[in-house]
Amino acid sequence: MAVICVGGMIGIGKTSVAELIAKELGSDVFYESVDDNPILPLFYTASPEEIQAKRYPFLLQLYFLQTRFASIKEAYKNDDSVLDRSIYEDWYFAKVNHDLGRITALEMRVYEGLLGEMMGEIEGLPYRKAPDLMVYLKADFETVLHRIGLRGRDFEQDAGLVEYYRTLWSGYDDWVHLHYSASDVLVVDMTCTDVVNNPADAARVAREVKEALAAARLRAVA
């Protein structure tokens, strides 16, 4: 049984990499709830005044927490699963929005309390296991913006979002290296990697994931 989390910036290519890994392992992908997310477009398009009045950042993080909790419980029941972002990564987005003043201190305490309860429930599941590997996709900021543009979701394209993206991007490495401890991490530089249009890149990433997964399993039984 293997559970792999694919993490990284908005638009960086998590879904494509998750699908590549799943194909190689013959496993299922558990997708991030984006296209059917009723709050995400509101979060991106709201004015600062609307954000303050309607609390979209807090509601968005609660929505993601709920959907990812459901996904990870299902993923742990399967023989092999790939998570297109996971519950482990949610805290970072909540923290960034808290630091930006979009999530209040009280909301953050409520969020962290709920997250803690959910993680406790996951650890108590009879079929529970920690992820075997987190595949962290990183890139320079220009590549991130370019790929967000290529994805073409209208609500992600506003020029006013660039600084928000930059803030998320600038702290992502620290989250991975200082806060994530659930599994080994494989870093893939997406600045020079295109798994969709370059078969050699796809083969290389698949090989690196399999090698990192094998190494993690060896350490787990050592």
N, CA, C and O of each residue as an XYZ file, in Angstrom:
888
protein
N       0.843     -1.204      0.000
C       0.000      0.000      0.000
C       0.868      1.240      0.000
O       1.821      1.329      0.774
N       0.555      2.197     -0.856
C       1.301      3.454     -0.913
C       0.332      4.621     -0.898
O      -0.677      4.617     -1.604
N       0.647      5.616     -0.090
C      -0.087      6.875     -0.108
C       0.912      7.978     -0.413
O       1.881      8.171      0.320
N       0.669      8.698     -1.497
C       1.571      9.767     -1.917
C       0.790     11.069     -1.975
O      -0.282     11.130     -2.577
N       1.324     12.106     -1.353
C       0.745     13.445     -1.425
C       1.543     14.263     -2.429
O       2.773     14.248     -2.406
N       0.854     14.973     -3.303
C       1.511     15.889     -4.231
C       1.163     17.300     -3.794
O      -0.008     17.677     -3.762
N       2.189     18.084     -3.453
C       1.964     19.426     -2.929
C       2.698     20.486     -3.730
O       3.555     20.176     -4.557
N       2.351     21.737     -3.474
C       3.027     22.839     -4.143
C       2.084     23.971     -4.472
O       0.887     23.906     -4.193
N       2.629     24.998     -5.062
C       1.911     26.233     -5.347
C       0.714     26.034     -6.254
O       0.620     25.063     -7.005
N      -0.183     26.974     -6.158
C      -1.326     27.058     -7.064
C      -0.826     27.051     -8.512
O       0.091     27.796     -8.858
N      -1.431     26.207     -9.354
C      -1.135     26.212    -10.779
C       0.164     25.561    -11.198
O       0.505     25.587    -12.381
N       0.905     24.971    -10.260
C       2.254     24.508    -10.590
C       2.269     23.182    -11.339
O       3.288     22.814    -11.924
N       1.148     22.460    -11.328
C       1.090     21.199    -12.059
C       0.831     19.990    -11.189
O       1.158     18.869    -11.577
N       0.246     20.197    -10.010
C       0.008     19.084     -9.084
C      -0.879     18.005     -9.693
O      -0.586     16.816     -9.565
N      -1.955     18.407    -10.349
C      -2.881     17.425    -10.902
C      -2.208     16.585    -11.973
O      -2.389     15.367    -12.009
N      -1.435     17.217    -12.846
C      -0.743     16.468    -13.909
C       0.249     15.475    -13.321
O       0.338     14.336    -13.781
N       0.994     15.902    -12.306
C       1.966     15.001    -11.678
C       1.238     13.890    -10.918
O       1.651     12.732    -10.967
N       0.164     14.239    -10.222
C      -0.603     13.218     -9.496
C      -1.135     12.156    -10.452
O      -1.088     10.964    -10.150
N      -1.637     12.584    -11.597
C      -2.168     11.623    -12.576
C      -1.052     10.769    -13.180
O      -1.253      9.585    -13.451
N       0.110     11.362    -13.387
C       1.260     10.606    -13.879
C       1.652      9.514    -12.881
O       1.854      8.361    -13.261
N       1.757      9.886    -11.606
C       2.142      8.928    -10.572
C       1.100      7.818    -10.455
O       1.440      6.638    -10.368
N      -0.173      8.212    -10.456
C      -1.238      7.220    -10.338
C      -1.210      6.225    -11.487
O      -1.429      5.030    -11.287
N      -0.940      6.717    -12.687
C      -0.859      5.827    -13.850
C       0.286      4.835    -13.689
O       0.145      3.653    -14.003
N       1.423      5.326    -13.198
C       2.588      4.460    -13.018
C       2.344      3.411    -11.945
O       2.814      2.281    -12.073
N       1.617      3.763    -10.889
C       1.388      2.848     -9.773
C       0.100      2.050     -9.923
O      -0.155      1.134     -9.141
N      -0.716      2.391    -10.924
C      -2.013      1.745    -11.045
C      -2.937      2.093     -9.901
O      -3.690      1.243     -9.427
N      -2.886      3.336     -9.452
C      -3.636      3.766     -8.268
C      -4.646      4.845     -8.632
O      -4.751      5.254     -9.789
N      -5.388      5.300     -7.623
C      -6.397      6.333     -7.802
C      -5.869      7.691     -7.367
O      -5.019      7.792     -6.481
N      -6.391      8.737     -8.009
C      -6.095     10.115     -7.600
C      -7.296     10.659     -6.833
O      -8.442     10.522     -7.261
N      -7.010     11.276     -5.699
C      -8.037     11.981     -4.943
C      -7.791     13.471     -5.152
O      -6.830     14.039     -4.634
N      -8.690     14.095     -5.930
C      -8.448     15.446     -6.412
C      -8.847     16.505     -5.388
O      -9.758     16.313     -4.582
N      -8.135     17.625     -5.447
C      -8.509     18.798     -4.676
C      -9.847     19.329     -5.192
O     -10.085     19.365     -6.399
N     -10.716     19.741     -4.265
C     -12.032     20.244     -4.648
C     -11.909     21.703     -5.084
O     -11.896     22.618     -4.261
N     -11.820     21.895     -6.414
C     -11.656     23.245     -6.964
C     -12.822     23.606     -7.884
O     -13.520     24.592     -7.648
N     -13.029     22.818     -8.918
C     -14.050     23.172     -9.906
C     -15.459     23.180     -9.321
O     -16.322     23.918     -9.794
N     -15.695     22.361     -8.295
C     -17.011     22.324     -7.671
C     -17.040     23.066     -6.334
O     -17.955     22.885     -5.530
N     -16.035     23.897     -6.113
C     -15.906     24.616     -4.841
C     -16.733     25.905     -4.908
O     -16.433     26.773     -5.726
N     -17.764     26.052     -4.071
C     -18.623     27.231     -4.182
C     -18.013     28.502     -3.589
O     -18.500     29.603     -3.845
N     -16.959     28.353     -2.806
C     -16.385     29.510     -2.108
C     -15.161     30.063     -2.825
O     -14.888     31.260     -2.741
N     -14.421     29.214     -3.526
C     -13.152     29.638     -4.120
C     -13.289     30.844     -5.055
O     -12.504     31.781     -4.920
N     -14.237     30.874     -5.992
C     -14.360     32.073     -6.843
C     -14.669     33.330     -6.030
O     -14.190     34.414     -6.364
N     -15.454     33.197     -4.980
C     -15.770     34.350     -4.133
C     -14.528     34.847     -3.406
O     -14.314     36.052     -3.273
N     -13.712     33.909     -2.939
C     -12.471     34.261     -2.251
C     -11.554     35.087     -3.151
O     -10.966     36.072     -2.705
N     -11.433     34.684     -4.418
C     -10.518     35.354     -5.332
C     -11.050     36.690     -5.843
O     -10.261     37.585     -6.147
N     -12.345     36.842     -5.942
C     -12.902     38.039     -6.580
C     -13.452     39.058     -5.589
O     -13.812     40.165     -5.991
N     -13.525     38.716     -4.318
C     -14.106     39.629     -3.330
C     -13.200     40.824     -3.089
O     -11.976     40.718     -3.158
N     -13.816     41.954     -2.808
C     -13.064     43.147     -2.398
C     -12.601     42.966     -0.960
O     -13.134     42.113     -0.250
N     -11.611     43.755     -0.510
C     -11.202     43.677      0.904
C     -12.370     43.870      1.858
O     -12.423     43.237      2.912
N     -13.298     44.732      1.497
C     -14.456     44.971      2.355
C     -15.353     43.736      2.426
O     -15.868     43.396      3.491
N     -15.537     43.066      1.287
C     -16.347     41.847      1.271
C     -15.671     40.725      2.048
O     -16.334     39.947      2.734
N     -14.361     40.648      1.936
C     -13.619     39.633      2.684
C     -13.815     39.823      4.176
O     -14.044     38.861      4.910
N     -13.724     41.081      4.624
C     -13.909     41.352      6.041
C     -15.331     41.042      6.492
O     -15.536     40.501      7.579
N     -16.308     41.381      5.664
C     -17.711     41.214      6.062
C     -18.168     39.758      5.977
O     -18.918     39.293      6.835
N     -17.724     39.044      4.958
C     -18.278     37.720      4.698
C     -17.339     36.580      5.076
O     -17.738     35.417      5.008
N     -16.109     36.876      5.472
C     -15.169     35.903      6.022
C     -14.859     34.773      5.038
O     -14.740     33.613      5.435
N     -14.731     35.113      3.764
C     -14.481     34.089      2.763
C     -13.196     33.282      3.015
O     -13.212     32.066      2.819
N     -12.086     33.904      3.440
C     -10.877     33.094      3.678
C     -11.091     32.007      4.730
O     -10.659     30.870      4.544
N     -11.750     32.350      5.827
C     -12.014     31.367      6.877
C     -12.955     30.271      6.366
O     -12.713     29.085      6.591
N     -14.020     30.671      5.682
C     -14.950     29.686      5.140
C     -14.272     28.774      4.122
O     -14.551     27.576      4.078
N     -13.384     29.336      3.306
C     -12.684     28.536      2.305
C     -11.810     27.483      2.971
O     -11.782     26.330      2.542
N     -11.095     27.882      4.019
C     -10.229     26.920      4.696
C     -11.038     25.834      5.391
O     -10.613     24.680      5.432
N     -12.189     26.184      5.933
C     -13.052     25.156      6.527
C     -13.556     24.195      5.457
O     -13.616     22.985      5.676
N     -13.920     24.745      4.292
C     -14.404     23.896      3.199
C     -13.315     22.929      2.748
O     -13.571     21.737      2.583
N     -12.090     23.443      2.547
C     -10.996     22.574      2.129
C     -10.690     21.531      3.205
O     -10.421     20.372      2.889
N     -10.732     21.938      4.460
C     -10.454     21.004      5.537
C     -11.456     19.846      5.518
O     -11.078     18.684      5.662
N     -12.709     20.172      5.344
C     -13.758     19.144      5.321
C     -13.579     18.194      4.134
O     -13.666     16.977      4.295
N     -13.332     18.747      2.947
C     -13.220     17.896      1.759
C     -11.932     17.071      1.778
O     -11.926     15.930      1.316
N     -10.855     17.627      2.300
C      -9.610     16.863      2.354
C      -9.675     15.770      3.424
O      -9.101     14.694      3.255
N     -10.373     16.050      4.518
C     -10.564     15.031      5.545
C     -11.302     13.838      4.950
O     -10.931     12.688      5.187
N     -12.348     14.119      4.178
C     -13.087     13.040      3.523
C     -12.193     12.288      2.544
O     -12.245     11.060      2.482
N     -11.367     13.012      1.774
C     -10.496     12.376      0.783
C      -9.455     11.485      1.428
O      -9.223     10.365      0.972
N      -8.823     11.978      2.493
C      -7.729     11.186      3.073
C      -8.271      9.941      3.759
O      -7.590      8.916      3.790
N      -9.475     10.003      4.308
C     -10.070      8.800      4.895
C     -10.328      7.751      3.818
O     -10.098      6.562      4.040
N     -10.801      8.181      2.664
C     -11.024      7.248      1.560
C      -9.707      6.734      0.991
O      -9.585      5.557      0.652
N      -8.717      7.631      0.887
C      -7.422      7.241      0.323
C      -6.765      6.149      1.158
O      -6.144      5.236      0.614
N      -6.900      6.240      2.468
C      -6.268      5.257      3.343
C      -6.930      3.889      3.273
O      -6.371      2.911      3.769
N      -8.112      3.800      2.665
C      -8.778      2.511      2.509
C      -8.277      1.761      1.279
O      -8.444      0.545      1.184
N      -7.664      2.477      0.336
C      -7.238      1.878     -0.925
C      -5.863      1.244     -0.802
O      -5.109      1.550      0.121
N      -5.543      0.364     -1.733
C      -4.205     -0.230     -1.756
C      -3.155      0.824     -2.087
O      -2.102      0.870     -1.453
N      -3.431      1.659     -3.064
C      -2.520      2.748     -3.446
C      -3.356      3.978     -3.745
O      -4.416      3.879     -4.362
N      -2.875      5.153     -3.305
C      -3.625      6.389     -3.512
C      -2.661      7.552     -3.705
O      -1.575      7.585     -3.125
N      -3.078      8.500     -4.525
C      -2.324      9.734     -4.728
C      -3.249     10.893     -4.408
O      -4.341     11.000     -4.966
N      -2.811     11.752     -3.518
C      -3.604     12.902     -3.089
C      -3.103     14.165     -3.777
O      -1.943     14.548     -3.626
N      -3.985     14.804     -4.532
C      -3.695     16.075     -5.204
C      -3.865     17.179     -4.156
O      -4.949     17.734     -3.979
N      -2.775     17.474     -3.479
C      -2.733     18.254     -2.240
C      -3.488     17.488     -1.156
O      -4.406     16.727     -1.461
N      -3.109     17.684      0.102
C      -3.711     16.902      1.176
C      -3.976     17.775      2.396
O      -3.648     18.961      2.423
N      -4.570     17.160      3.387
C      -4.917     17.856      4.617
C      -3.677     18.399      5.325
O      -3.774     19.367      6.079
N      -2.513     17.787      5.093
C      -1.284     18.233      5.756
C      -0.874     19.634      5.313
O      -0.201     20.355      6.050
N      -1.280     20.010      4.116
C      -0.856     21.281      3.534
C      -1.798     22.437      3.872
O      -1.442     23.604      3.708
N      -2.988     22.110      4.338
C      -4.002     23.141      4.543
C      -3.585     24.209      5.539
O      -3.883     25.389      5.356
N      -2.894     23.793      6.592
C      -2.526     24.746      7.645
C      -1.718     25.911      7.082
O      -1.880     27.051      7.517
N      -0.843     25.622      6.108
C      -0.008     26.691      5.553
C      -0.857     27.789      4.923
O      -0.584     28.972      5.127
N      -1.878     27.415      4.163
C      -2.742     28.421      3.538
C      -3.506     29.225      4.590
O      -3.674     30.437      4.456
N      -3.963     28.542      5.628
C      -4.650     29.250      6.712
C      -3.698     30.226      7.390
O      -4.084     31.355      7.694
N      -2.469     29.807      7.629
C      -1.498     30.674      8.299
C      -1.193     31.915      7.464
O      -1.127     33.022      7.999
N      -1.007     31.738      6.152
C      -0.730     32.885      5.287
C      -1.875     33.886      5.353
O      -1.641     35.089      5.473
N      -3.110     33.400      5.276
C      -4.248     34.309      5.326
C      -4.409     34.938      6.702
O      -4.886     36.068      6.811
N      -4.023     34.231      7.742
C      -3.997     34.830      9.080
C      -2.954     35.937      9.153
O      -3.229     37.022      9.666
N      -1.758     35.665      8.641
C      -0.687     36.667      8.649
C      -1.065     37.904      7.839
O      -0.620     39.010      8.148
N      -1.884     37.719      6.804
C      -2.333     38.839      5.975
C      -3.516     39.583      6.589
O      -3.972     40.585      6.037
N      -4.012     39.104      7.721
C      -5.139     39.753      8.381
C      -6.487     39.359      7.827
O      -7.498     39.980      8.155
N      -6.519     38.334      6.990
C      -7.782     37.894      6.390
C      -8.501     36.863      7.260
O      -9.714     36.688      7.144
N      -7.766     36.194      8.114
C      -8.320     35.266      9.088
C      -7.952     35.789     10.470
O      -6.776     36.034     10.740
N      -8.919     35.962     11.335
C      -8.668     36.534     12.651
C      -7.974     35.528     13.564
O      -7.917     34.334     13.271
N      -7.450     36.037     14.676
C      -6.801     35.157     15.649
C      -7.791     34.132     16.195
O      -7.445     32.966     16.382
N      -9.030     34.573     16.452
C     -10.049     33.646     16.956
C     -10.375     32.583     15.909
O     -10.477     31.401     16.238
N     -10.538     32.995     14.649
C     -10.812     32.035     13.586
C      -9.664     31.035     13.454
O      -9.894     29.847     13.228
N      -8.436     31.515     13.593
C      -7.282     30.626     13.471
C      -7.270     29.604     14.602
O      -6.930     28.442     14.380
N      -7.636     30.020     15.800
C      -7.695     29.072     16.916
C      -8.771     28.016     16.668
O      -8.567     26.832     16.938
N      -9.910     28.455     16.155
C     -10.983     27.501     15.832
C     -10.505     26.533     14.747
O     -10.704     25.323     14.852
N      -9.879     27.075     13.716
C      -9.383     26.252     12.615
C      -8.356     25.226     13.112
O      -8.453     24.041     12.794
N      -7.380     25.686     13.890
C      -6.341     24.780     14.359
C      -6.909     23.725     15.305
O      -6.454     22.581     15.313
N      -7.906     24.113     16.101
C      -8.547     23.138     16.967
C      -9.263     22.059     16.176
O      -9.173     20.876     16.503
N      -9.978     22.472     15.129
C     -10.676     21.517     14.277
C      -9.687     20.628     13.532
O      -9.892     19.418     13.435
N      -8.621     21.216     13.010
C      -7.589     20.440     12.323
C      -6.985     19.403     13.260
O      -6.773     18.256     12.867
N      -6.706     19.805     14.503
C      -6.146     18.868     15.464
C      -7.073     17.702     15.744
O      -6.626     16.559     15.837
N      -8.363     17.981     15.879
C      -9.336     16.917     16.099
C      -9.392     15.974     14.899
O      -9.469     14.757     15.066
N      -9.354     16.536     13.690
C      -9.397     15.696     12.496
C      -8.152     14.822     12.388
O      -8.256     13.646     12.041
N      -6.979     15.377     12.679
C      -5.767     14.585     12.610
C      -5.789     13.474     13.645
O      -5.286     12.378     13.396
N      -6.379     13.757     14.823
C      -6.529     12.720     15.831
C      -7.433     11.593     15.358
O      -7.173     10.420     15.627
N      -8.503     11.960     14.646
C      -9.403     10.943     14.092
C      -8.678     10.094     13.045
O      -8.853      8.876     13.005
N      -7.870     10.732     12.204
C      -7.129      9.990     11.180
C      -6.161      9.011     11.827
O      -6.044      7.867     11.388
N      -5.465      9.459     12.870
C      -4.490      8.596     13.529
C      -5.154      7.411     14.220
O      -4.510      6.385     14.439
N      -6.437      7.540     14.566
C      -7.139      6.455     15.232
C      -7.834      5.485     14.300
O      -8.417      4.501     14.756
N      -7.783      5.746     12.993
C      -8.446      4.845     12.052
C      -7.735      3.493     12.015
O      -6.505      3.452     12.038
N      -8.477      2.389     11.960
C      -7.838      1.064     11.975
C      -6.953      0.805     10.769
O      -6.026     -0.001     10.849
N      -7.221      1.475      9.648
C      -6.434      1.261      8.435
C      -5.464      2.417      8.203
O      -4.913      2.569      7.112
N      -5.264      3.221      9.230
C      -4.470      4.437      9.072
C      -2.991      4.130      8.892
O      -2.456      3.224      9.531
N      -2.345      4.873      8.037
C      -0.901      4.897      7.920
C      -0.492      6.303      7.500
O      -1.258      7.014      6.851
N       0.705      6.692      7.870
C       1.214      7.976      7.421
C       1.461      7.905      5.919
O       1.662      6.815      5.384
N       1.449      9.044      5.228
C       1.843      9.020      3.811
C       3.236      8.428      3.657
O       4.093      8.605      4.523
N       3.454      7.740      2.575
C       4.785      7.195      2.302
C       5.720      8.266      1.759
O       6.933      8.208      1.961
N       5.136      9.256      1.061
C       5.966     10.243      0.379
C       5.145     11.486      0.072
O       3.963     11.402     -0.260
N       5.791     12.638      0.190
C       5.198     13.873     -0.329
C       6.073     14.346     -1.489
O       7.273     14.565     -1.322
N       5.467     14.499     -2.652
C       6.166     15.023     -3.821
C       5.897     16.522     -3.854
O       4.784     16.959     -4.150
N       6.923     17.301     -3.547
C       6.781     18.754     -3.463
C       7.246     19.386     -4.759
O       8.413     19.272     -5.133
N       6.327     20.055     -5.444
C       6.629     20.719     -6.710
C       6.961     22.176     -6.438
O       6.177     22.897     -5.820
N       8.128     22.604     -6.902
C       8.517     23.998     -6.721
C       8.965     24.581     -8.057
O       9.288     23.851     -8.994
N       8.976     25.901     -8.122
C       9.403     26.583     -9.348
C       9.693     28.030     -9.008
O       9.316     28.512     -7.940
N      10.370     28.731     -9.926
C      10.552     30.157     -9.711
C       9.197     30.857     -9.891
O       8.261     30.296    -10.461
N       9.122     32.086     -9.393
C       7.831     32.757     -9.339
C       7.280     33.044    -10.729
O       6.068     32.988    -10.938
N       8.155     33.350    -11.676
C       7.695     33.631    -13.031
C       7.033     32.399    -13.650
O       6.035     32.521    -14.359
N       7.584     31.221    -13.386
C       6.984     29.989    -13.889
C       5.611     29.753    -13.266
O       4.672     29.345    -13.950
N       5.504     30.010    -11.973
C       4.215     29.849    -11.288
C       3.155     30.736    -11.935
O       2.061     30.271    -12.254
N       3.484     32.026    -12.130
C       2.522     32.939    -12.739
C       2.162     32.506    -14.160
O       1.002     32.576    -14.565
N       3.158     32.064    -14.902
C       2.907     31.626    -16.272
C       1.935     30.450    -16.288
O       1.025     30.408    -17.116
N       2.121     29.510    -15.390
C       1.266     28.318    -15.391
C      -0.135     28.620    -14.861
O      -1.107     28.004    -15.299
N      -0.243     29.552    -13.933
C      -1.572     29.987    -13.512
C      -2.309     30.592    -14.708
O      -3.501     30.352    -14.900
N      -1.585     31.378    -15.509
C      -2.182     31.965    -16.707
C      -2.597     30.914    -17.720
O      -3.673     31.011    -18.308
N      -1.744     29.896    -17.933
C      -2.063     28.843    -18.886
C      -3.296     28.063    -18.469
O      -4.063     27.601    -19.314
N      -3.487     27.915    -17.153
C      -4.637     27.137    -16.684
C      -5.954     27.820    -17.040
O      -6.954     27.156    -17.312
N      -5.944     29.147    -17.037
C      -7.063     29.887    -17.597
C      -8.307     30.006    -16.748
O      -9.365     30.350    -17.275
N      -8.227     29.735    -15.451
C      -9.405     29.963    -14.615
C      -9.577     31.470    -14.422
O      -8.687     32.134    -13.891
N     -10.709     32.002    -14.847
C     -10.909     33.450    -14.847
C     -10.677     34.075    -13.484
O     -10.057     35.134    -13.379
N     -11.177     33.417    -12.430
C     -11.082     34.041    -11.110
C      -9.664     34.053    -10.554
O      -9.413     34.698     -9.536
N      -8.726     33.352    -11.202
C      -7.331     33.351    -10.749
C      -6.468     34.394    -11.463
O      -5.300     34.563    -11.115
N      -7.027     35.101    -12.462
C      -6.199     35.889    -13.372
C      -6.032     37.355    -12.983
O      -5.199     38.047    -13.569
N      -6.793     37.844    -12.018
C      -6.741     39.269    -11.683
C      -5.330     39.678    -11.264
O      -4.690     38.995    -10.464
N      -4.853     40.794    -11.808
C      -3.509     41.276    -11.496
C      -3.348     41.585    -10.018
O      -2.233     41.558     -9.496
N      -4.449     41.877     -9.340
C      -4.374     42.163     -7.912
C      -4.027     40.959     -7.061
O      -3.727     41.100     -5.876
N      -4.064     39.768     -7.661
C      -3.731     38.550     -6.913
C      -2.240     38.236     -6.925
O      -1.797     37.338     -6.209
N      -1.465     38.950     -7.717
C      -0.050     38.606     -7.884
C       0.693     38.646     -6.546
O       1.492     37.756     -6.254
N       0.436     39.659     -5.747
C       1.153     39.747     -4.470
C       0.723     38.648     -3.509
O       1.530     38.164     -2.715
N      -0.549     38.250     -3.576
C      -0.988     37.112     -2.767
C      -0.247     35.848     -3.187
O       0.226     35.093     -2.338
N      -0.145     35.613     -4.503
C       0.596     34.464     -4.988
C       2.068     34.540     -4.554
O       2.665     33.530     -4.181
N       2.633     35.730     -4.608
C       4.039     35.878     -4.228
C       4.239     35.548     -2.745
O       5.230     34.922     -2.367
N       3.287     35.976     -1.916
C       3.383     35.693     -0.485
C       3.316     34.192     -0.233
O       4.113     33.655      0.537
N       2.372     33.512     -0.875
C       2.291     32.055     -0.743
C       3.580     31.396     -1.204
O       4.135     30.538     -0.517
N       4.048     31.805     -2.373
C       5.241     31.202     -2.967
C       6.469     31.402     -2.075
O       7.267     30.479     -1.910
N       6.624     32.585     -1.505
C       7.850     32.918     -0.771
C       8.016     32.100      0.506
O       9.139     31.928      0.980
N       6.922     31.593      1.072
C       7.032     30.834      2.311
C       6.864     29.342      2.172
O       6.930     28.611      3.161
N       6.647     28.881      0.953
C       6.318     27.463      0.764
C       7.467     26.544      1.166
O       7.245     25.530      1.828
N       8.691     26.887      0.772
C       9.841     26.042      1.122
C       9.971     25.906      2.635
O      10.258     24.820      3.141
N       9.761     27.002      3.356
C       9.861     26.945      4.818
C       8.805     26.016      5.398
O       9.084     25.267      6.333
N       7.584     26.059      4.845
C       6.559     25.148      5.346
C       6.991     23.701      5.158
O       6.859     22.886      6.071
N       7.502     23.383      3.982
C       7.904     22.005      3.698
C       9.030     21.570      4.632
O       8.972     20.488      5.217
N      10.041     22.404      4.769
C      11.251     21.985      5.486
C      11.150     22.154      7.003
O      11.852     21.472      7.749
N      10.283     23.057      7.462
C      10.207     23.327      8.903
C       8.950     22.781      9.564
O       8.945     22.554     10.773
N       7.888     22.565      8.799
C       6.611     22.187      9.411
C       6.076     20.829      8.964
O       5.333     20.192      9.711
N       6.428     20.378      7.786
C       5.907     19.096      7.314
C       6.803     17.967      7.800
O       8.006     17.971      7.540
N       6.221     16.999      8.506
C       7.022     15.900      9.052
C       6.329     14.548      8.911
O       6.778     13.564      9.498
N       5.240     14.485      8.142
C       4.468     13.249      8.063
C       5.167     12.169      7.245
O       4.889     10.984      7.431
N       6.072     12.555      6.342
C       6.714     11.561      5.477
C       7.990     12.141      4.892
O       8.320     13.306      5.113
N       8.702     11.305      4.142
C       9.813     11.798      3.335
C       9.283     12.749      2.265
O       8.104     12.711      1.911
N      10.172     13.600      1.758
C       9.798     14.580      0.737
C      10.710     14.424     -0.479
O      11.933     14.377     -0.349
N      10.105     14.344     -1.649
C      10.841     14.405     -2.910
C      10.545     15.755     -3.540
O       9.384     16.079     -3.790
N      11.576     16.547     -3.799
C      11.417     17.867     -4.409
C      11.610     17.753     -5.922
O      12.609     17.210     -6.394
N      10.642     18.271     -6.665
C      10.726     18.285     -8.130
C      10.703     19.739     -8.588
O       9.769     20.478     -8.278
N      11.728     20.146     -9.322
C      11.821     21.516     -9.827
C      10.996     21.632    -11.107
O      11.401     21.148    -12.165
N       9.844     22.273    -10.999
C       8.940     22.400    -12.142
C       9.330     23.548    -13.070
O       8.718     23.718    -14.124
N      10.338     24.338    -12.695
C      10.808     25.396    -13.584
C      11.312     24.807    -14.896
O      11.147     25.395    -15.965
N      11.924     23.641    -14.790
C      12.493     23.005    -15.987
C      11.878     21.631    -16.234
O      12.519     20.763    -16.826
N      10.645     21.430    -15.784
C       9.984     20.136    -15.924
C       8.588     20.326    -16.501
O       7.809     21.142    -16.008
N       8.277     19.569    -17.545
C       6.949     19.616    -18.158
C       6.487     18.184    -18.404
O       6.824     17.586    -19.426
N       5.721     17.640    -17.475
C       5.325     16.232    -17.575
C       4.207     16.025    -18.579
O       3.918     14.889    -18.953
N       3.572     17.103    -19.022
C       2.474     16.989    -19.983
C       2.988     16.921    -21.411
O       2.530     16.097    -22.201
N       3.941     17.786    -21.743
C       4.382     17.914    -23.135
C       5.752     17.307    -23.419
O       6.169     17.245    -24.576
N       6.454     16.861    -22.387
C       7.790     16.309    -22.582
C       7.843     14.896    -21.995
O       7.948     14.748    -20.777
N       7.773     13.858    -22.829
C       7.778     12.486    -22.323
C       9.020     12.154    -21.498
O       8.943     11.361    -20.560
N      10.160     12.750    -21.837
C      11.372     12.478    -21.065
C      11.234     13.005    -19.642
O      11.666     12.353    -18.692
N      10.627     14.193    -19.492
C      10.389     14.733    -18.152
C       9.427     13.839    -17.368
O       9.638     13.573    -16.185
N       8.381     13.384    -18.032
C       7.405     12.513    -17.371
C       8.066     11.221    -16.900
O       7.818     10.763    -15.785
N       8.901     10.640    -17.746
C       9.590      9.399    -17.378
C      10.549      9.636    -16.221
O      10.664      8.799    -15.325
N      11.236     10.771    -16.237
C      12.187     11.073    -15.157
C      11.464     11.241    -13.825
O      11.896     10.689    -12.813
N      10.370     11.997    -13.817
C       9.633     12.208    -12.570
C       9.073     10.887    -12.052
O       9.136     10.614    -10.854
N       8.525     10.068    -12.948
C       8.001      8.763    -12.535
C       9.097      7.910    -11.910
O       8.876      7.249    -10.895
N      10.274      7.926    -12.517
C      11.399      7.152    -11.994
C      11.830      7.677    -10.626
O      12.074      6.894     -9.708
N      11.926      9.005    -10.489
C      12.343      9.585     -9.213
C      11.345      9.268     -8.098
O      11.737      9.002     -6.962
N      10.057      9.299     -8.431
C       9.036      8.983     -7.424
C       9.162      7.526     -6.987
O       9.119      7.234     -5.792
N       9.317      6.620     -7.933
C       9.439      5.201     -7.583
C      10.684      4.953     -6.730
O      10.641      4.177     -5.775
N      11.780      5.606     -7.071
C      13.013      5.436     -6.294
C      12.851      5.998     -4.886
O      13.278      5.372     -3.916
N      12.234      7.180     -4.766
C      12.030      7.786     -3.450
C      11.055      6.962     -2.613
O      11.223      6.839     -1.400
N      10.050      6.406     -3.252
C       9.074      5.563     -2.553
C       9.737      4.295     -2.040
O       9.486      3.882     -0.907
N      10.566      3.681     -2.843
C      11.287      2.466     -2.426
C      12.221      2.769     -1.262
O      12.298      1.995     -0.308
N      12.933      3.898     -1.340
C      13.842      4.272     -0.263
C      13.091      4.538      1.039
O      13.547      4.146      2.113
N      11.942      5.203      0.945
C      11.148      5.479      2.137
C      10.669      4.198      2.781
O      10.667      4.081      4.006
N      10.265      3.247      1.979
C       9.796      1.960      2.518
C      10.927      1.199      3.190
O      10.717      0.558      4.220
N      12.123      1.262      2.620
C      13.259      0.588      3.239
C      13.565      1.181      4.607
O      13.837      0.454      5.562
N      13.518      2.513      4.693
C      13.778      3.167      5.981
C      12.698      2.805      6.995
O      12.978      2.681      8.187
N      11.467      2.636      6.523
C      10.356      2.364      7.433
C      10.504      0.996      8.102
O      10.045      0.806      9.228
N      11.144      0.041      7.415
C      11.278     -1.303      7.978
C      12.657     -1.531      8.590
O      12.915     -2.591      9.160
N      13.537     -0.550      8.478
C      14.903     -0.724      8.999
C      14.915     -0.677     10.524
O      15.974     -0.806     11.137
